[in-house]
Amino acid sequence: MLDDASPTLPRLGSNLNRRDFLARSTSLGLAASLPGTLLAKGMPRGQQRPGPKADAVIQIYLGGGLSHIDTFDPKPDAPVDVRGPFRSIPTKVDDQRFSELCRNLAKVADKLTVVRSLTHTEAAHERGAHNMLTGYRPSPAIVYPSFGSVVSHELGVRNDLPPYVCIPTARQADLGTGYLSSAFGAFSVGSEPSSSGFSVKDLGSSVKLSEERVARRRRMLEELDAGFAGNADGVRATKSFYQQAWSLIDSPTAQKAFKIELEKKATRDRYGRNVIGQRLLLARRLVAAGVRFVAIPFGGWDHHENISTAMRRRMPAVDQALAALIADLDERSMLDRTMVVLSSEFGRTPRINGTRGRDHWPRAFSVVAAGGGLKRGYFHGRTDPNGSAPEEGAVSPADLAATIFTQLGIDPSRRLMSPGDRPIDIVRDGRVVRELLA
């Protein structure tokens, strides 16, 4: 289920395929990796529901299957082979506890919306990921679009920035466009914002060009397009792509948004000088500048063996970074309009296995969210004493999707057109979980 997920340029004629076109376009100095999301600016928007509560979403996806019992749904009174190796600690919300691995998030729990009753039936990584990242169970007949691609399709470009950005890359197919046009794919940042000398390849120019050289390159592009006059639709689409590519490359707003080095040293330290910390800090910069949906994949949570060591090594950085993001957004008066969602494809088995790990468990797991019109300090649903199944307030991936889209002002019951002119609901069989809404 790995995929570059970079959008493709339209084929312009029967005698020139994408490879030939890109080879000829290289001389124009335009990076081929510039995303087709740029085309979204000029495309028709879907009808939006009045009064969206959220302007943007930051989605953190912990691929592999995060253990709910060892993080957000501890079972301190269960037998030792259920409760696991970690103590539970109080949070800022009365009578609600987290694992000791979530000390920083416990301190901002009064700003969180915690759903402890996610449930589905897909126990394989690829199928569970598709379910959680699209709101649809996987189908052999069609691939559904990711949340970010739907947002790109429905809401379009704002402030010369791509509507959908992935940090660092959208390698997972379930973060892709599915049956939608590749025009609505993610702009992949491409490198780690935690790395020394981080920069985004396609913004600005590493070589300062004179106005004359820029004009000459644009004339070359026009001459190339003129050779495909018989394919008017293709030429128009490509022309639109490049016009918007130039706009993005030249945009001071876009260039500044990606410059994480402008952040204060103390702020970068607050998030954590590590991969996940700097990804989340860059996400905050992007939504502040106008990006509508930022996806941050952060895998490595498939802990079938020695879960104690693995979680102690990996979870503290997420705890620090996510708590910092939520507090930072709140301090900047951005949290009410920015939804943050932390999810995984499923949870882990209630009982520790023979290799001191936990196995796949989709019947019950947790999602942590904040902002975007959700209730603060609210814990939804409850699992049984062993964390094996929801006892109340069950929420499906489709329910979660419907709730996210509704808060963005997108009608989840609206239909999009798939290949073959087949209309498909943005979300099928999902209800808005009104209990989560402020």
N, C-alpha and C positions, 0 to 999 in steps of 0.2 A: 504493500500500500504506500510505497514511496513514490513521489512524483515531483518533478521540478516545479510544477504548478505555475511556471512563468507563462503569461499570456502569449499567444502567437499572433503574428501579423496576418492580415487577410491575404489569401491567394489572389494575385492580380490578373492572371491570365492562364490560358491552357498551356502556354509554352514557357512559363516561368514559375517554378515552384518556390516555396518559402526559402529554401537553402540558397537558390540562385539570387533571389531578391535581396537577401541579407548580405550575400557576398558583394553584390553591386552597391548596396547601400553603405557598406562599411566606409567607403571613401568619403562619405558625407560627414563622417565624424560623429555620427549619432550612435549611442550604445544600443545594441540589439536587445539588451535586457530591460530597457524601459518598458514598463508594463502597459498592457492594453487597457488598464483602468483609466488611462487618460482619455479614452474614447467616451467614457461615461458622461463627461461634461455636456456633450451635445446630444445625448440620447434621451428619449422620453422618460419621464419619471412616472412611477406608479402613484396611484392615489394614496395620500397620506391621511392618517386619522388625525383629527384636530387635537391640538394641545399635547404634543409629545413631552414627556417628563424627562427624557434623557437626550442629550446632544451627541453622546459618544459612548462607546463600549470598549473597555480593555479586557480582553479574554486571555486568561492564563490557563494553559492546558498542560497538565502534568501527565504525560503519556506513560503508560505502563500499568496504571491501576494503583492509585493512592489508597493506603489503608485508612479507612474511616475510624476504626477503633483506636488506632495509634495516633490520631490527630484530633478530629473534631467531634467524635462521638465515643469517648472513652467509657469503659465499663468497669469501674473500680471495684464493684461488688461481685463481679463474675469470677469463676474459677481462674486460676493462674494461667491455664492454657488458652483462655479466652481473653482476659484483660491484657495479656502480653507484658513486655518488659518495662513499660513506661508508667510512671505515676500520673495521676490526674491532678490538675491545679484549678483553682477558682478563676473565673473570668470577671470582667467588670459588670456582667449581668448576673443578678442574684440567681442562685440555684443552678447555674449553668457552668459546666466544666470543660476544659480542653486537656489534651495531653501536655505533659511538661515540655514537649518539643515545640509548643506554640505559645511560649511565654509572651512574646511581643504582641501577637494577635489577641491574646487574652486581655491585654491592656487596652485594646481598642474595640473590644467586643460590643461595646455600647454603640458602635457605628456600623456593626455588621448585620447582615441577614444570613442566617445559617439554615440551610435546608438539610435535615438529617434523614430524609425519607425518599431520596431518589431511588428509582427501581426500574429495571428492565430485564430482558432475558438473554442478552447477547454476551456470552462468556469468552468469546475470542477477541483478541485485541483489535483487529481490523474492523470487525463488525460493531464492537462496542464503541470504537472511536467514531465511526460513521454515524452511529445513532446519536452520540452526544454532540457532535460538531455540526450536524445538519438538522437534527430533530426528527429524522426519518430512520426507520430500520432499513438496512441495506437491501437492495433489490437486484436480481440478476438482469433486469431489463433496463435499468436506468441508474445513473449516478446523480444524487441530489447535490445542490449547491451548499456550500458552507454558509454560516451566518454572515460572515464578512462579505461574501459575494452578493448575497441578497441585499444587504445594506447598500453596497455599491450600486447595484441595479436600481434600487428604489429611491435612494437619496442623492446620489451623484457627488460631484466634486464641490469642495468648499475651500476658499482662500488659496486657489492654485495648488492644493495638495491632493494626492490620491485619497479617495474615500476609504480605501482598505489597504492597510499596511501590515506586513508580517515581519517580526523581529526574531531571528535574522533572516530566515528564508521559509517559504511555504513548501517544504519538501513533502509534507504529508498530504496525500491526495485529498483527504477529507477537509483540508483547508482550501480546496480549489473551487472551481466554478461549476462543477457538475454539468447539468444540461444547459446552463446559461452560457452565453458567449464568453470567450476568453477575455473580452474587453472588461469584464468585471472581476478579473483575478487580482490577487494581492500584489502590491508593490513590495518586493523583497528587499530589505535593507542590504543584505548580502554579506555583511561582516559583523563581528561582535562589537557592540558599543563599549565593552570593557577593555578592548584591545588598545594598545598604544597606537596613537595616530589614526584612530577610527575616522573614517569618512565614507560617504555614500557615493559610489562610483558615478552614478548618472546625474548628480546634481552639480551644476557649475561646470567649469572646464579646468582640467589640470594645466592646460596651455591657454594663455590668454590670447584670443583671436581678435584681429582687427575687424572693424565693421565691414571692410571690403571683403575679407575672407569669409566672414559669416554670410554676407550677401551672395558671394559666389557659390557657396555650398548650397544655399537655398535655391539658387537658379539651377544648379545641377539636379537637385531633387525634382524641380518642376519639369525639367527636360526628360528625366526618367519617367515621370508620370505621364507625360505627353505620349509616350510610346504605347500606352495602354488605353487609348481613347475608347476602344471598343468595349471596355469593361468599366463603364462609368461608375457603377456602385463601388467596385473595388478601389478605384482611384480616389473617389470621394472619401471612402473610409480611411485609406492610407493617408490622404492629405490631412484629414482631421486629426489622425494620430500624430503626425509630425508637427502640425501646428501647435498641438497641446504639449507635445514633447519639448518643443522650443520654449514654450511658456513656462513649463516646469523647470527646465534647465536654467532659465534666466530669472526665476522668481526669487527675490531676496527673502520672502516669507518662508518659502520651502527650504532654502539653504540654511536659514537661521534655525528653523525648527529641528533640523537634524544635527546641529552642532552641540553635542552634549558637553563639549569642553567649556562652554559658556557657563555651565553650572558652577556654583561655589564648591570649593573643596569640602566644606562641611556637609553640604547636601549630598554629594557623591558618597561620602563616608556614611551618611545616615542610611542610605539605601543598601550599602554594602559594596565594596570594591571587588565584585565578583560577577559572574555571567548573569545570573538572574537579577541581581540588584541593579545593574546598569541597563539591562533590558527594560525593566519597569520604569526607571527614571526617564529613559528616552521615550517610552510610551506616554508618560505624563506630558513631556514637551510636545509630542505630536498632537495629542487631543486638545491641548491648550491652543495650538496653532490652527486647528480646524480639521484634522483627520477624524473620520467618523467611527472607524472600527480598527482596533489594533489587536492582532492575534500574536500571542507569545507562547510558542510551544517550548516545553522544558521537560524532556523525557528522563527515563532512568528510574522508574518507580515499580518495576516488575520484580518484587522482592520475594521470590520463592524460597530463598535461603537467607539465614542470618539477618533477619529484618532489623534486629536491634542495632547492629553496626551500620547497616546501610542507611537507616533512617537518621541515626545520630550524625552521620556524615552529610546527609543531603538536606534534611528538613530545616535546620537552623537558618540557612541562607534565605530560603523561601519565607520563613516566618519573619525575619528582619525586613526583607524587601517589601513584602505585601503590607505589613503593618506601617512601614514608612510611607508607602504610596497612599494608603487610605488616609493617614494623618495629614500628609502633605496636601492632598486634594482638598481635604476639609479646611485646612488653614488658608488655602487660596480661594475658598468659597466656590470650588469646582465640584465637590463631591455630589451635591444635590443634582447636578446635571450630567455627571459621568458615572456610568455603571461599571463596576469592577466585578468580574466573575472568575472564580477559581474552580476548575472542574477536572475530572479524569474520566477514563472510559468506564470504569467500574471500581468497586471497592475490593477488599481482600477477605478471605475466609475468616469466619469468627474464631476458629481454633488454629493455634500454631501447629504447623505440620512437623513431620519427623526431621526436617532439616532446619528447624527453628525459623521458618519463614511462613508466609501466608500465600494462598493461591487465589485464583480469580474468583470474584464474587459479585455478580451484577444485581443480585436480589435486593441489596440495600447498601447505600453509600451516601456520602455527603457532598454538597456543593456549598461553597462560601461566596457570598456576594456582598456588595455594599453600594450605596448611592443610586443615582438614576431614578429616584422616586420610590425606592424600596424602604420598608420600615427599618428604623435603626434599633439595634439591640433586640432583634426578633429571632427566635429559634423556632423553626417550623418542623412539625412532624416528630415522630418518635419511633425508634426501633425497639424490638423486644430486648429482654435482658442480656442476650448474647450478641446483639447487633446483627442478627441474621435476616430479619425481615421487618418492613415497616409495620408498626402497630396502629398508627394513625397518620393521616395527612400525606398519603403516598403521592409522589410527583413523578411523572414520566419525562423522558427527554423532550417529547412533543409539548408537554405543559411548560417546561422551562423555556423552550424556543418561543412559544406563543407569548409568554410573559415578557421576554426580552424584546421581541419585535414590537409589541404593543407599547412598551415604554419609550421606544424610539419613534413612535407615531406611524408605524407600519402595520397595516391590517393583516394579521396572520391568515385570515381566510381568503385574502385576495389570490387570484390565480395568475401564474406566470405561464408563458408559452414555451413548451419544450419542442425539440425537433419532431417533425411530423404534425405540427400544429395541434399538439395535445395540451390542453390546459391542466396545470397541476397546482394545487393549493400550496401556498408558501409553507403552511403547517397543516398537517392532516391529523384529526382526532386529538388535538391538543387544546387544553383549556387554559385561559389566563388564571394564574394562581392569585386570586384577589387578596388572599390573606397576607401575601408578601408586600402588598402595595401600601404606601403611606397614605 
